Amino acid sequence: MPGFTPFTRNYTDLSDENGYQFEFRCDECGSGYRSEFIRSGIGTAGSVLSGASNLLGGLWGASNAARSAKDFMDKDARDNALEKAANEIMPLFTRCAACSKWVDETCFNRDRNLCTSCAPNLAAEMERERSAVGLDQMREAMRNETVFSGDTSARRTV
């Protein structure tokens, strides 16, 4: 199973020497969802050996041995962890049939079965337009209103 490819390309690898974790993001709004942290058995053993190496003043090259063991034994662990994480997070996303974006529930129009970029939510768009019209009407009323009618030319500045 070399090189597992997750359901979306929009993810970040947050893994470290202790284990694996991934964050998958909505292609539309960018909201992120993190997978559960999967502890690496080799990484934990490496931390213990590295600590022992520091305590013993580097005797027996424990830290190098841990790194070599991790590289050798744990080579497919990242791909396995990525596959598990993708399967965990995938139910939170829906793929748009029109543009193939993977979007979360806030960016998916269930009435149209498309993402909100391809099929905007009509109720939300109507309210946005209603607000824009209200702002335009308020601005026009302010333009027509006389705010100050005094003469400032005869005044002196002290």
CNS distance restraints for C-alpha pairs under 8 A (distance, minus, plus):
assign (resid   1 and name CA) (resid  79 and name CA) 7.78 0.50 0.50
assign (resid   2 and name CA) (resid  76 and name CA) 7.18 0.50 0.50
assign (resid   2 and name CA) (resid  79 and name CA) 7.09 0.50 0.50
assign (resid   3 and name CA) (resid  79 and name CA) 6.33 0.50 0.50
assign (resid   4 and name CA) (resid  79 and name CA) 5.59 0.50 0.50
assign (resid   4 and name CA) (resid  80 and name CA) 7.75 0.50 0.50
assign (resid   4 and name CA) (resid  82 and name CA) 7.35 0.50 0.50
assign (resid   4 and name CA) (resid  83 and name CA) 6.58 0.50 0.50
assign (resid   5 and name CA) (resid  83 and name CA) 7.76 0.50 0.50
assign (resid   6 and name CA) (resid  82 and name CA) 7.16 0.50 0.50
assign (resid   6 and name CA) (resid  83 and name CA) 6.53 0.50 0.50
assign (resid   6 and name CA) (resid  86 and name CA) 5.74 0.50 0.50
assign (resid   7 and name CA) (resid  86 and name CA) 6.69 0.50 0.50
assign (resid   7 and name CA) (resid  90 and name CA) 7.13 0.50 0.50
assign (resid   8 and name CA) (resid  24 and name CA) 7.68 0.50 0.50
assign (resid   8 and name CA) (resid 102 and name CA) 6.60 0.50 0.50
assign (resid  10 and name CA) (resid  24 and name CA) 6.09 0.50 0.50
assign (resid  10 and name CA) (resid  25 and name CA) 5.66 0.50 0.50
assign (resid  10 and name CA) (resid  26 and name CA) 7.38 0.50 0.50
assign (resid  10 and name CA) (resid  27 and name CA) 6.77 0.50 0.50
assign (resid  11 and name CA) (resid  22 and name CA) 6.82 0.50 0.50
assign (resid  11 and name CA) (resid  23 and name CA) 5.41 0.50 0.50
assign (resid  11 and name CA) (resid  24 and name CA) 4.26 0.50 0.50
assign (resid  11 and name CA) (resid  25 and name CA) 5.91 0.50 0.50
assign (resid  12 and name CA) (resid  22 and name CA) 5.68 0.50 0.50
assign (resid  12 and name CA) (resid  23 and name CA) 5.17 0.50 0.50
assign (resid  12 and name CA) (resid  24 and name CA) 6.58 0.50 0.50
assign (resid  13 and name CA) (resid  20 and name CA) 7.82 0.50 0.50
assign (resid  13 and name CA) (resid  21 and name CA) 6.44 0.50 0.50
assign (resid  13 and name CA) (resid  22 and name CA) 4.75 0.50 0.50
assign (resid  13 and name CA) (resid  23 and name CA) 6.67 0.50 0.50
assign (resid  14 and name CA) (resid  20 and name CA) 6.79 0.50 0.50
assign (resid  14 and name CA) (resid  21 and name CA) 5.14 0.50 0.50
assign (resid  14 and name CA) (resid  22 and name CA) 5.28 0.50 0.50
assign (resid  14 and name CA) (resid  23 and name CA) 7.08 0.50 0.50
assign (resid  15 and name CA) (resid  19 and name CA) 5.78 0.50 0.50
assign (resid  15 and name CA) (resid  20 and name CA) 4.12 0.50 0.50
assign (resid  15 and name CA) (resid  21 and name CA) 5.00 0.50 0.50
assign (resid  15 and name CA) (resid  22 and name CA) 6.96 0.50 0.50
assign (resid  16 and name CA) (resid  20 and name CA) 6.42 0.50 0.50
assign (resid  17 and name CA) (resid  40 and name CA) 7.66 0.50 0.50
assign (resid  17 and name CA) (resid  43 and name CA) 5.30 0.50 0.50
assign (resid  17 and name CA) (resid  44 and name CA) 7.83 0.50 0.50
assign (resid  18 and name CA) (resid  39 and name CA) 5.94 0.50 0.50
assign (resid  18 and name CA) (resid  40 and name CA) 5.54 0.50 0.50
assign (resid  18 and name CA) (resid  41 and name CA) 7.91 0.50 0.50
assign (resid  18 and name CA) (resid  43 and name CA) 4.79 0.50 0.50
assign (resid  18 and name CA) (resid  44 and name CA) 5.67 0.50 0.50
assign (resid  18 and name CA) (resid  47 and name CA) 7.81 0.50 0.50
assign (resid  19 and name CA) (resid  37 and name CA) 6.81 0.50 0.50
assign (resid  19 and name CA) (resid  38 and name CA) 5.42 0.50 0.50
assign (resid  19 and name CA) (resid  39 and name CA) 4.13 0.50 0.50
assign (resid  19 and name CA) (resid  40 and name CA) 4.32 0.50 0.50
assign (resid  19 and name CA) (resid  41 and name CA) 7.95 0.50 0.50
assign (resid  19 and name CA) (resid  43 and name CA) 6.65 0.50 0.50
assign (resid  20 and name CA) (resid  37 and name CA) 5.74 0.50 0.50
assign (resid  20 and name CA) (resid  38 and name CA) 5.05 0.50 0.50
assign (resid  20 and name CA) (resid  39 and name CA) 6.37 0.50 0.50
assign (resid  20 and name CA) (resid  40 and name CA) 7.06 0.50 0.50
assign (resid  20 and name CA) (resid  78 and name CA) 6.84 0.50 0.50
assign (resid  20 and name CA) (resid  81 and name CA) 6.41 0.50 0.50
assign (resid  20 and name CA) (resid  82 and name CA) 7.90 0.50 0.50
assign (resid  21 and name CA) (resid  34 and name CA) 7.15 0.50 0.50
assign (resid  21 and name CA) (resid  35 and name CA) 5.83 0.50 0.50
assign (resid  21 and name CA) (resid  36 and name CA) 6.36 0.50 0.50
assign (resid  21 and name CA) (resid  37 and name CA) 4.86 0.50 0.50
assign (resid  21 and name CA) (resid  38 and name CA) 6.41 0.50 0.50
assign (resid  21 and name CA) (resid  81 and name CA) 7.72 0.50 0.50
assign (resid  21 and name CA) (resid  82 and name CA) 7.85 0.50 0.50
assign (resid  21 and name CA) (resid  85 and name CA) 7.46 0.50 0.50
assign (resid  22 and name CA) (resid  34 and name CA) 5.75 0.50 0.50
assign (resid  22 and name CA) (resid  35 and name CA) 5.52 0.50 0.50
assign (resid  22 and name CA) (resid  82 and name CA) 7.15 0.50 0.50
assign (resid  22 and name CA) (resid  85 and name CA) 6.76 0.50 0.50
assign (resid  23 and name CA) (resid  32 and name CA) 6.05 0.50 0.50
assign (resid  23 and name CA) (resid  33 and name CA) 5.41 0.50 0.50
assign (resid  23 and name CA) (resid  34 and name CA) 4.24 0.50 0.50
assign (resid  23 and name CA) (resid  35 and name CA) 6.26 0.50 0.50
assign (resid  24 and name CA) (resid  32 and name CA) 5.50 0.50 0.50
assign (resid  24 and name CA) (resid  33 and name CA) 5.32 0.50 0.50
assign (resid  24 and name CA) (resid  34 and name CA) 6.40 0.50 0.50
assign (resid  24 and name CA) (resid  89 and name CA) 7.44 0.50 0.50
assign (resid  25 and name CA) (resid  30 and name CA) 5.19 0.50 0.50
assign (resid  25 and name CA) (resid  31 and name CA) 5.33 0.50 0.50
assign (resid  25 and name CA) (resid  32 and name CA) 4.25 0.50 0.50
assign (resid  25 and name CA) (resid  33 and name CA) 6.32 0.50 0.50
assign (resid  26 and name CA) (resid  30 and name CA) 4.69 0.50 0.50
assign (resid  26 and name CA) (resid  31 and name CA) 5.41 0.50 0.50
assign (resid  26 and name CA) (resid  32 and name CA) 6.59 0.50 0.50
assign (resid  26 and name CA) (resid  93 and name CA) 7.56 0.50 0.50
assign (resid  26 and name CA) (resid 102 and name CA) 6.09 0.50 0.50
assign (resid  26 and name CA) (resid 103 and name CA) 4.66 0.50 0.50
assign (resid  26 and name CA) (resid 104 and name CA) 5.65 0.50 0.50
assign (resid  27 and name CA) (resid 101 and name CA) 5.81 0.50 0.50
assign (resid  27 and name CA) (resid 102 and name CA) 5.64 0.50 0.50
assign (resid  27 and name CA) (resid 103 and name CA) 5.62 0.50 0.50
assign (resid  28 and name CA) (resid 101 and name CA) 7.45 0.50 0.50
assign (resid  28 and name CA) (resid 102 and name CA) 7.84 0.50 0.50
assign (resid  28 and name CA) (resid 103 and name CA) 6.10 0.50 0.50
assign (resid  28 and name CA) (resid 107 and name CA) 6.64 0.50 0.50
assign (resid  28 and name CA) (resid 117 and name CA) 7.59 0.50 0.50
assign (resid  29 and name CA) (resid 103 and name CA) 7.96 0.50 0.50
assign (resid  29 and name CA) (resid 107 and name CA) 7.16 0.50 0.50
assign (resid  31 and name CA) (resid 104 and name CA) 7.89 0.50 0.50
assign (resid  33 and name CA) (resid  89 and name CA) 7.16 0.50 0.50
assign (resid  34 and name CA) (resid  89 and name CA) 7.71 0.50 0.50
assign (resid  35 and name CA) (resid  85 and name CA) 5.36 0.50 0.50
assign (resid  35 and name CA) (resid  86 and name CA) 7.88 0.50 0.50
assign (resid  35 and name CA) (resid  88 and name CA) 6.84 0.50 0.50
assign (resid  35 and name CA) (resid  89 and name CA) 6.51 0.50 0.50
assign (resid  36 and name CA) (resid  85 and name CA) 7.10 0.50 0.50
assign (resid  38 and name CA) (resid  81 and name CA) 6.91 0.50 0.50
assign (resid  39 and name CA) (resid  43 and name CA) 7.83 0.50 0.50
assign (resid  39 and name CA) (resid  44 and name CA) 7.71 0.50 0.50
assign (resid  40 and name CA) (resid  44 and name CA) 6.20 0.50 0.50
assign (resid  40 and name CA) (resid  77 and name CA) 7.95 0.50 0.50
assign (resid  41 and name CA) (resid  45 and name CA) 6.25 0.50 0.50
assign (resid  42 and name CA) (resid  46 and name CA) 5.98 0.50 0.50
assign (resid  42 and name CA) (resid  66 and name CA) 7.77 0.50 0.50
assign (resid  42 and name CA) (resid  69 and name CA) 7.39 0.50 0.50
assign (resid  42 and name CA) (resid  70 and name CA) 5.48 0.50 0.50
assign (resid  42 and name CA) (resid  73 and name CA) 7.67 0.50 0.50
assign (resid  42 and name CA) (resid  74 and name CA) 6.77 0.50 0.50
assign (resid  43 and name CA) (resid  47 and name CA) 6.24 0.50 0.50
assign (resid  43 and name CA) (resid  70 and name CA) 6.69 0.50 0.50
assign (resid  44 and name CA) (resid  48 and name CA) 6.40 0.50 0.50
assign (resid  45 and name CA) (resid  49 and name CA) 6.14 0.50 0.50
assign (resid  45 and name CA) (resid  66 and name CA) 7.18 0.50 0.50
assign (resid  46 and name CA) (resid  50 and name CA) 5.87 0.50 0.50
assign (resid  46 and name CA) (resid  63 and name CA) 6.85 0.50 0.50
assign (resid  46 and name CA) (resid  66 and name CA) 4.59 0.50 0.50
assign (resid  46 and name CA) (resid  67 and name CA) 6.68 0.50 0.50
assign (resid  46 and name CA) (resid  70 and name CA) 7.41 0.50 0.50
assign (resid  47 and name CA) (resid  51 and name CA) 6.07 0.50 0.50
assign (resid  47 and name CA) (resid  66 and name CA) 7.98 0.50 0.50
assign (resid  48 and name CA) (resid  52 and name CA) 6.15 0.50 0.50
assign (resid  49 and name CA) (resid  53 and name CA) 6.00 0.50 0.50
assign (resid  49 and name CA) (resid  62 and name CA) 5.42 0.50 0.50
assign (resid  49 and name CA) (resid  63 and name CA) 5.86 0.50 0.50
assign (resid  49 and name CA) (resid  66 and name CA) 6.42 0.50 0.50
assign (resid  50 and name CA) (resid  54 and name CA) 6.29 0.50 0.50
assign (resid  50 and name CA) (resid  62 and name CA) 6.05 0.50 0.50
assign (resid  50 and name CA) (resid  63 and name CA) 4.41 0.50 0.50
assign (resid  50 and name CA) (resid  66 and name CA) 7.25 0.50 0.50
assign (resid  51 and name CA) (resid  55 and name CA) 6.27 0.50 0.50
assign (resid  52 and name CA) (resid  56 and name CA) 6.08 0.50 0.50
assign (resid  52 and name CA) (resid  62 and name CA) 7.26 0.50 0.50
assign (resid  53 and name CA) (resid  57 and name CA) 5.98 0.50 0.50
assign (resid  53 and name CA) (resid  58 and name CA) 4.55 0.50 0.50
assign (resid  53 and name CA) (resid  59 and name CA) 6.13 0.50 0.50
assign (resid  53 and name CA) (resid  60 and name CA) 7.60 0.50 0.50
assign (resid  53 and name CA) (resid  61 and name CA) 6.75 0.50 0.50
assign (resid  53 and name CA) (resid  62 and name CA) 5.28 0.50 0.50
assign (resid  53 and name CA) (resid  63 and name CA) 6.08 0.50 0.50
assign (resid  54 and name CA) (resid  58 and name CA) 5.64 0.50 0.50
assign (resid  58 and name CA) (resid  62 and name CA) 7.00 0.50 0.50
assign (resid  58 and name CA) (resid  63 and name CA) 7.81 0.50 0.50
assign (resid  61 and name CA) (resid  65 and name CA) 6.22 0.50 0.50
assign (resid  62 and name CA) (resid  66 and name CA) 6.12 0.50 0.50
assign (resid  63 and name CA) (resid  67 and name CA) 6.38 0.50 0.50
assign (resid  64 and name CA) (resid  68 and name CA) 6.18 0.50 0.50
assign (resid  65 and name CA) (resid  69 and name CA) 6.05 0.50 0.50
assign (resid  66 and name CA) (resid  70 and name CA) 6.08 0.50 0.50
assign (resid  67 and name CA) (resid  71 and name CA) 6.18 0.50 0.50
assign (resid  68 and name CA) (resid  72 and name CA) 6.14 0.50 0.50
assign (resid  69 and name CA) (resid  73 and name CA) 5.80 0.50 0.50
assign (resid  69 and name CA) (resid  74 and name CA) 7.70 0.50 0.50
assign (resid  70 and name CA) (resid  74 and name CA) 5.16 0.50 0.50
assign (resid  70 and name CA) (resid  75 and name CA) 7.42 0.50 0.50
assign (resid  71 and name CA) (resid  75 and name CA) 5.79 0.50 0.50
assign (resid  74 and name CA) (resid  78 and name CA) 7.72 0.50 0.50
assign (resid  76 and name CA) (resid  80 and name CA) 6.30 0.50 0.50
assign (resid  77 and name CA) (resid  81 and name CA) 6.00 0.50 0.50
assign (resid  78 and name CA) (resid  82 and name CA) 6.02 0.50 0.50
assign (resid  79 and name CA) (resid  83 and name CA) 6.16 0.50 0.50
assign (resid  80 and name CA) (resid  84 and name CA) 6.25 0.50 0.50
assign (resid  81 and name CA) (resid  85 and name CA) 6.05 0.50 0.50
assign (resid  82 and name CA) (resid  86 and name CA) 6.00 0.50 0.50
assign (resid  83 and name CA) (resid  87 and name CA) 6.21 0.50 0.50
assign (resid  84 and name CA) (resid  88 and name CA) 6.18 0.50 0.50
assign (resid  85 and name CA) (resid  89 and name CA) 6.19 0.50 0.50
assign (resid  86 and name CA) (resid  90 and name CA) 5.66 0.50 0.50
assign (resid  87 and name CA) (resid  91 and name CA) 7.60 0.50 0.50
assign (resid  89 and name CA) (resid  93 and name CA) 7.50 0.50 0.50
assign (resid  90 and name CA) (resid  94 and name CA) 7.93 0.50 0.50
assign (resid  92 and name CA) (resid 104 and name CA) 6.03 0.50 0.50
assign (resid  92 and name CA) (resid 105 and name CA) 7.15 0.50 0.50
assign (resid  93 and name CA) (resid 102 and name CA) 5.98 0.50 0.50
assign (resid  93 and name CA) (resid 103 and name CA) 5.28 0.50 0.50
assign (resid  93 and name CA) (resid 104 and name CA) 4.56 0.50 0.50
assign (resid  93 and name CA) (resid 105 and name CA) 6.71 0.50 0.50
assign (resid  94 and name CA) (resid 102 and name CA) 5.56 0.50 0.50
assign (resid  94 and name CA) (resid 103 and name CA) 5.48 0.50 0.50
assign (resid  94 and name CA) (resid 104 and name CA) 6.32 0.50 0.50
assign (resid  94 and name CA) (resid 105 and name CA) 7.39 0.50 0.50
assign (resid  94 and name CA) (resid 108 and name CA) 7.31 0.50 0.50
assign (resid  95 and name CA) (resid 100 and name CA) 5.69 0.50 0.50
assign (resid  95 and name CA) (resid 101 and name CA) 5.60 0.50 0.50
assign (resid  95 and name CA) (resid 102 and name CA) 4.45 0.50 0.50
assign (resid  95 and name CA) (resid 103 and name CA) 6.31 0.50 0.50
assign (resid  95 and name CA) (resid 115 and name CA) 7.95 0.50 0.50
assign (resid  96 and name CA) (resid 100 and name CA) 4.84 0.50 0.50
assign (resid  96 and name CA) (resid 101 and name CA) 5.45 0.50 0.50
assign (resid  96 and name CA) (resid 102 and name CA) 6.48 0.50 0.50
assign (resid  96 and name CA) (resid 103 and name CA) 7.37 0.50 0.50
assign (resid  96 and name CA) (resid 108 and name CA) 7.79 0.50 0.50
assign (resid  96 and name CA) (resid 113 and name CA) 7.26 0.50 0.50
assign (resid  96 and name CA) (resid 114 and name CA) 5.00 0.50 0.50
assign (resid  96 and name CA) (resid 115 and name CA) 5.42 0.50 0.50
assign (resid  97 and name CA) (resid 113 and name CA) 7.72 0.50 0.50
assign (resid  97 and name CA) (resid 114 and name CA) 6.32 0.50 0.50
assign (resid  98 and name CA) (resid 114 and name CA) 6.74 0.50 0.50
assign (resid  98 and name CA) (resid 118 and name CA) 7.04 0.50 0.50
assign (resid  99 and name CA) (resid 118 and name CA) 7.42 0.50 0.50
assign (resid 101 and name CA) (resid 115 and name CA) 7.71 0.50 0.50
assign (resid 103 and name CA) (resid 107 and name CA) 5.75 0.50 0.50
assign (resid 103 and name CA) (resid 108 and name CA) 6.35 0.50 0.50
assign (resid 103 and name CA) (resid 115 and name CA) 6.86 0.50 0.50
assign (resid 104 and name CA) (resid 108 and name CA) 6.48 0.50 0.50
assign (resid 107 and name CA) (resid 115 and name CA) 5.73 0.50 0.50
assign (resid 107 and name CA) (resid 116 and name CA) 5.30 0.50 0.50
assign (resid 107 and name CA) (resid 117 and name CA) 7.79 0.50 0.50
assign (resid 108 and name CA) (resid 113 and name CA) 7.16 0.50 0.50
assign (resid 108 and name CA) (resid 114 and name CA) 5.99 0.50 0.50
assign (resid 108 and name CA) (resid 115 and name CA) 4.20 0.50 0.50
assign (resid 108 and name CA) (resid 116 and name CA) 5.38 0.50 0.50
assign (resid 109 and name CA) (resid 113 and name CA) 5.72 0.50 0.50
assign (resid 109 and name CA) (resid 114 and name CA) 5.51 0.50 0.50
assign (resid 109 and name CA) (resid 115 and name CA) 5.52 0.50 0.50
assign (resid 109 and name CA) (resid 116 and name CA) 5.49 0.50 0.50
assign (resid 109 and name CA) (resid 119 and name CA) 6.70 0.50 0.50
assign (resid 109 and name CA) (resid 120 and name CA) 6.98 0.50 0.50
assign (resid 109 and name CA) (resid 121 and name CA) 6.22 0.50 0.50
assign (resid 110 and name CA) (resid 114 and name CA) 6.99 0.50 0.50
assign (resid 112 and name CA) (resid 119 and name CA) 6.67 0.50 0.50
assign (resid 114 and name CA) (resid 118 and name CA) 6.17 0.50 0.50
assign (resid 114 and name CA) (resid 119 and name CA) 5.88 0.50 0.50
assign (resid 115 and name CA) (resid 119 and name CA) 6.06 0.50 0.50
assign (resid 115 and name CA) (resid 120 and name CA) 7.50 0.50 0.50
assign (resid 116 and name CA) (resid 120 and name CA) 4.30 0.50 0.50
assign (resid 116 and name CA) (resid 121 and name CA) 6.30 0.50 0.50
assign (resid 120 and name CA) (resid 124 and name CA) 7.97 0.50 0.50
assign (resid 120 and name CA) (resid 125 and name CA) 7.07 0.50 0.50
assign (resid 121 and name CA) (resid 125 and name CA) 6.20 0.50 0.50
assign (resid 122 and name CA) (resid 126 and name CA) 6.00 0.50 0.50
assign (resid 123 and name CA) (resid 127 and name CA) 6.36 0.50 0.50
assign (resid 124 and name CA) (resid 128 and name CA) 6.19 0.50 0.50
assign (resid 125 and name CA) (resid 129 and name CA) 6.16 0.50 0.50
assign (resid 126 and name CA) (resid 130 and name CA) 6.07 0.50 0.50
assign (resid 127 and name CA) (resid 131 and name CA) 6.18 0.50 0.50
assign (resid 128 and name CA) (resid 132 and name CA) 6.31 0.50 0.50
assign (resid 129 and name CA) (resid 133 and name CA) 6.18 0.50 0.50
assign (resid 130 and name CA) (resid 134 and name CA) 6.20 0.50 0.50
assign (resid 131 and name CA) (resid 135 and name CA) 6.21 0.50 0.50
assign (resid 132 and name CA) (resid 136 and name CA) 6.23 0.50 0.50
assign (resid 133 and name CA) (resid 137 and name CA) 6.17 0.50 0.50
assign (resid 134 and name CA) (resid 138 and name CA) 6.20 0.50 0.50
assign (resid 135 and name CA) (resid 139 and name CA) 6.15 0.50 0.50
assign (resid 136 and name CA) (resid 140 and name CA) 6.17 0.50 0.50
assign (resid 137 and name CA) (resid 141 and name CA) 6.19 0.50 0.50
assign (resid 138 and name CA) (resid 142 and name CA) 6.24 0.50 0.50
assign (resid 139 and name CA) (resid 143 and name CA) 6.21 0.50 0.50
assign (resid 140 and name CA) (resid 144 and name CA) 6.40 0.50 0.50
assign (resid 141 and name CA) (resid 145 and name CA) 6.29 0.50 0.50
